[in-house]
Structures are given as structure tokens and as C-alpha cells.
Amino acid sequence: LNLHAHDESLLETGRLLYPLANRMVVVSERTALTEVPTCMEACVLFAPEAELVRRCRDVLADAGRAQAWAEAAFDRFSLVTSAPGLRAALEG
């Protein structure tokens, strides 16, 4: 669960890397001012503050669905995080 310290916060991408890399579901608060990198849109389950409890309960209620989401998010995350290294290797 990722909560923002301030409403105008950027998404704490660095904080989300470890759980995503370990195939964990990440639920994050999202405000109208939260800037979300495009690559994270498909890796993190977002919800406004008022819906965070419901979103977390939904994740916990269906372990199979949560695991499938976590695996798919890991796959998407892996493509994004490995792309720069792959590009550098191909160009180098």
C-alpha cells in the first residue's frame, strides 16, 4: 500500500520498485495532482483515498486474481525496466 505524504506528490516510483520486482500487488493512492509515469499505469492498482480500503479488500478477497495481477504487473514492469539496458547493449 502506497500513500502520499502530500497531495501534490509525484508517484514514489523508487519505493514501488521492490514490491513490483518481487511479484507483489501494489495499491497506491492517487489524487488529481499525482503524476504517474505511463509505465506505472499498468503495474499499480490506483484508487483515490476514499476507495483505498475497498481496493485493498478486493485484492485480499481473491488471492488467485491478485496473484495473476502481480505476475502480469511484474511482466510489464520487467519490460519497462529492462528496455534501457537492452537498448544500450544493442547500440553499444
PyMOL commands that set and color helices and strands:
alter all, ss='L'
color gray80, all
select helices_A, chain A and resi 13-21+38-41+49-61+63-91
alter helices_A, ss='H'
color red, helices_A
select strands_A, chain A and resi 27-29+45-47
alter strands_A, ss='S'
color yellow, strands_A
deselect
rebuild
show_as cartoon
